[in-house]
Amino acid sequence: MRNSNVTSFTRTVMELDRAINKYYFQIFKQWGLTANGYLALYTLHKSPRGMEPACLADELGVQRQLVTALINDFDRRGFIVKKENNKDHRRKFISLSRRGKLFTKDVMDHVLAADAEALSGFSQEELDRMMDFCRRYYERLPKIQ
């Protein structure tokens, strides 16, 4: 691929990424969330037994201080339950409370409905090809150490 094509491709990917993120940020804002807040709730939703805050930070690829702020916000809103580790009382386990599960489901349903509407104009073959292209592109990106 010529350098000008790479530059054009990269610019287009960045612009699309920014536009898509802006769209999702607007959705999350309606629920009083940031993108990281949504991803944290989604991650806790996928881990019904809960996890330690440090593991959540690693899973999200963010600093632990950010997760601490998210946990404090979720705690104030009644979205999480904190449990002490029986072996080390300094370590906490967090999981979604009933209220947190219901809230997360509502937000996820809203996001999925928006996604379904956006994807409804594509055939299954087009969706499969799009996912294949995206996956292959991601897999070929150089690994960051």
C-alpha positions as CSV (number, residue, x, y, z in Angstrom):
1,M,0.0,0.0,0.0
2,R,1.4,3.4,-0.9
3,N,2.2,5.9,1.8
4,S,-0.6,8.3,0.6
5,N,-3.1,5.5,0.8
6,V,-2.0,4.6,4.4
7,T,-2.3,8.2,5.4
8,S,-5.8,8.5,3.9
9,F,-6.8,5.2,5.5
10,T,-5.4,6.2,8.9
11,R,-7.1,9.6,8.8
12,T,-10.4,8.0,7.9
13,V,-10.2,5.4,10.6
14,M,-9.4,8.1,13.2
15,E,-12.3,10.3,12.0
16,L,-14.7,7.4,12.1
17,D,-13.5,6.4,15.5
18,R,-14.0,9.9,16.8
19,A,-17.5,10.2,15.3
20,I,-18.6,6.8,16.7
21,N,-17.1,7.5,20.1
22,K,-18.9,10.9,20.2
23,Y,-22.1,9.1,19.5
24,Y,-21.7,6.6,22.3
25,F,-20.5,9.4,24.7
26,Q,-23.8,11.1,24.1
27,I,-25.7,7.9,24.9
28,F,-23.6,7.3,28.1
29,K,-24.1,11.0,29.2
30,Q,-27.9,10.4,29.2
31,W,-27.3,7.8,31.8
32,G,-24.7,9.9,33.8
33,L,-21.9,7.7,32.6
34,T,-18.5,8.1,30.9
35,A,-17.3,5.6,28.4
36,N,-15.0,4.1,31.0
37,G,-18.0,4.0,33.4
38,Y,-20.0,2.1,30.9
39,L,-17.2,-0.3,30.2
40,A,-16.6,-0.9,33.9
41,L,-20.3,-1.7,34.4
42,Y,-20.3,-4.0,31.4
43,T,-17.2,-5.8,32.7
44,L,-18.7,-6.3,36.1
45,H,-21.9,-7.5,34.4
46,K,-19.8,-10.1,32.6
47,S,-18.2,-11.2,35.9
48,P,-21.2,-11.9,38.2
49,R,-18.9,-13.2,41.0
50,G,-17.2,-9.8,41.0
51,M,-13.6,-8.8,40.9
52,E,-10.9,-6.8,42.6
53,P,-10.6,-3.1,41.6
54,A,-7.0,-3.8,40.4
55,C,-8.3,-6.5,38.1
56,L,-11.0,-4.2,36.8
57,A,-8.4,-1.6,36.0
58,D,-6.2,-4.1,34.2
59,E,-9.2,-5.4,32.2
60,L,-10.2,-1.8,31.2
61,G,-6.5,-0.8,30.5
62,V,-6.8,2.2,32.8
63,Q,-5.1,3.5,35.9
64,R,-6.3,2.2,39.3
65,Q,-7.1,5.8,40.4
66,L,-9.7,6.0,37.7
67,V,-11.3,2.8,38.8
68,T,-11.3,4.1,42.4
69,A,-13.2,7.1,41.2
70,L,-15.7,5.0,39.3
71,I,-16.2,2.6,42.2
72,N,-16.9,5.6,44.5
73,D,-19.4,6.9,42.0
74,F,-21.0,3.5,41.6
75,D,-21.1,3.0,45.4
76,R,-22.9,6.4,45.9
77,R,-25.4,5.4,43.2
78,G,-26.0,2.0,44.9
79,F,-24.7,0.1,41.8
80,I,-22.1,-2.1,43.6
81,V,-21.6,-4.3,46.6
82,K,-18.2,-4.4,48.2
83,K,-17.0,-7.5,49.9
84,E,-13.8,-8.0,51.9
85,N,-11.3,-10.7,50.9
86,N,-11.3,-13.3,53.7
87,K,-7.6,-13.8,53.5
88,D,-6.5,-10.1,53.2
89,H,-8.9,-7.6,54.6
90,R,-7.2,-4.7,52.7
91,R,-8.4,-6.2,49.4
92,K,-12.0,-5.7,48.3
93,F,-14.1,-7.6,45.9
94,I,-16.8,-5.6,44.0
95,S,-19.8,-6.8,42.2
96,L,-23.0,-5.3,40.8
97,S,-25.9,-4.9,43.3
98,R,-29.4,-5.6,42.2
99,R,-29.9,-2.0,41.4
100,G,-26.5,-2.0,39.4
101,K,-27.6,-5.0,37.4
102,L,-30.9,-3.4,36.5
103,F,-29.2,-0.1,35.6
104,T,-26.5,-1.9,33.5
105,K,-29.2,-4.0,31.7
106,D,-31.1,-0.8,30.9
107,V,-28.1,1.0,29.5
108,M,-26.9,-2.1,27.6
109,D,-30.4,-2.6,26.1
110,H,-30.4,1.1,25.0
111,V,-26.9,0.7,23.4
112,L,-27.9,-2.6,21.7
113,A,-31.1,-1.1,20.3
114,A,-29.0,1.8,18.8
115,D,-26.5,-0.7,17.4
116,A,-29.3,-2.9,15.9
117,E,-30.9,0.1,14.2
118,A,-27.5,1.2,12.8
119,L,-26.7,-2.3,11.6
120,S,-30.2,-3.1,10.2
121,G,-29.2,-1.7,6.8
122,F,-26.5,-4.4,6.3
123,S,-26.9,-7.9,5.1
124,Q,-25.6,-10.7,7.2
125,E,-22.8,-11.3,4.6
126,E,-21.8,-7.6,4.9
127,L,-21.8,-7.8,8.7
128,D,-19.7,-10.9,8.6
129,R,-17.2,-9.3,6.1
130,M,-17.0,-6.1,8.2
131,M,-16.3,-8.1,11.4
132,D,-13.7,-10.2,9.5
133,F,-12.0,-7.1,8.2
134,C,-12.0,-5.3,11.6
135,R,-10.6,-8.5,13.3
136,R,-7.9,-9.0,10.7
137,Y,-6.9,-5.3,10.9
138,Y,-6.7,-5.4,14.7
139,E,-4.7,-8.6,14.6
140,R,-2.2,-7.1,12.2
141,L,-1.5,-4.0,14.2
142,P,2.0,-4.0,15.8
143,K,1.9,-5.1,19.4
144,I,2.6,-2.4,21.9
145,Q,5.0,-3.4,24.7
